[in-house]
Amino acid sequence: MEDHKEHQNFVTIDVHAAKDMLNLDGYHYLDVRTVEEFNKSHVENAQNVPYMFLTEQGRVQNPDFIDQVEAIYKKDDHLIVACNSGGRASRACVDLLDHGYKHVVNMGGGYSAWVDAGFAGDKPPEELKTSCKFHPKQS
C-alpha cells in the first residue's frame, strides 16, 4: 500500500479520551467501518461512512468517502474517526486533513478497544466486535 502524505500529522487518542470528548467537547464520532460492521454494533450517535469496501477483487477504497463525509460534516466540525482497530481510521484521518478538515482525531484501537473498555454495553464482546478483514496479509 502506498504511503500517505507525511505532512499531515494527526493526533491519536485512546478510548477514554474519546468518550470524554464525545460527552463534553462537542466532538462527533465518524465510524469508517463497513455498513455490515456498523450495523452489528456501534457507538451511540455515530455516523457511518465506510472508508473501504470488501469486494470480490479484495479491498477497495470508497471513491466517494470525502463527498459522503462532506454531506454530513462541515470542515470545522470536530471529528473522532474510528474503524475496527485503527488502520482504516488512520488513513481516513489523513484524507480528511488533506481535504481541509481541521479538527480530526484518530481513536486508537478503534471500536474493538471501545468494546474492550466496557463502553459498548452489557453484551459479550464477541456479539459486538467483528474480525477485521482489512489487515494486510502477512507474508
SULJOJO-V148441 format. One record per residue. N is the residue number from 0. RES is the residue in three letters. SS is DSSP state (@ for helix, = for strand, . for the rest). Layout:
BEGIN
N,RES,SS
N,RES,SS
END
This chain:
BEGIN
0,MET,.
1,GLU,.
2,ASP,.
3,HIS,.
4,LYS,.
5,GLU,.
6,HIS,.
7,GLN,.
8,ASN,.
9,PHE,.
10,VAL,=
11,THR,=
12,ILE,=
13,ASP,.
14,VAL,@
15,HIS,@
16,ALA,@
17,ALA,@
18,LYS,@
19,ASP,@
20,MET,@
21,LEU,@
22,ASN,@
23,LEU,@
24,ASP,.
25,GLY,.
26,TYR,.
27,HIS,=
28,TYR,=
29,LEU,=
30,ASP,=
31,VAL,.
32,ARG,.
33,THR,.
34,VAL,@
35,GLU,@
36,GLU,@
37,PHE,@
38,ASN,@
39,LYS,@
40,SER,.
41,HIS,.
42,VAL,.
43,GLU,.
44,ASN,.
45,ALA,.
46,GLN,=
47,ASN,=
48,VAL,.
49,PRO,.
50,TYR,.
51,MET,=
52,PHE,=
53,LEU,=
54,THR,=
55,GLU,.
56,GLN,.
57,GLY,=
58,ARG,=
59,VAL,=
60,GLN,=
61,ASN,.
62,PRO,.
63,ASP,.
64,PHE,@
65,ILE,@
66,ASP,@
67,GLN,@
68,VAL,@
69,GLU,@
70,ALA,.
71,ILE,.
72,TYR,.
73,LYS,.
74,LYS,.
75,ASP,.
76,ASP,.
77,HIS,=
78,LEU,=
79,ILE,=
80,VAL,=
81,ALA,=
82,CYS,.
83,ASN,.
84,SER,.
85,GLY,.
86,GLY,@
87,ARG,@
88,ALA,@
89,SER,@
90,ARG,@
91,ALA,@
92,CYS,@
93,VAL,@
94,ASP,@
95,LEU,@
96,LEU,@
97,ASP,@
98,HIS,.
99,GLY,.
100,TYR,.
101,LYS,.
102,HIS,=
103,VAL,=
104,VAL,=
105,ASN,=
106,MET,=
107,GLY,.
108,GLY,.
109,GLY,@
110,TYR,@
111,SER,@
112,ALA,@
113,TRP,@
114,VAL,@
115,ASP,@
116,ALA,.
117,GLY,.
118,PHE,.
119,ALA,.
120,GLY,.
121,ASP,.
122,LYS,.
123,PRO,.
124,PRO,@
125,GLU,@
126,GLU,@
127,LEU,@
128,LYS,.
129,THR,.
130,SER,.
131,CYS,.
132,LYS,.
133,PHE,.
134,HIS,.
135,PRO,.
136,LYS,.
137,GLN,.
138,SER,.
END
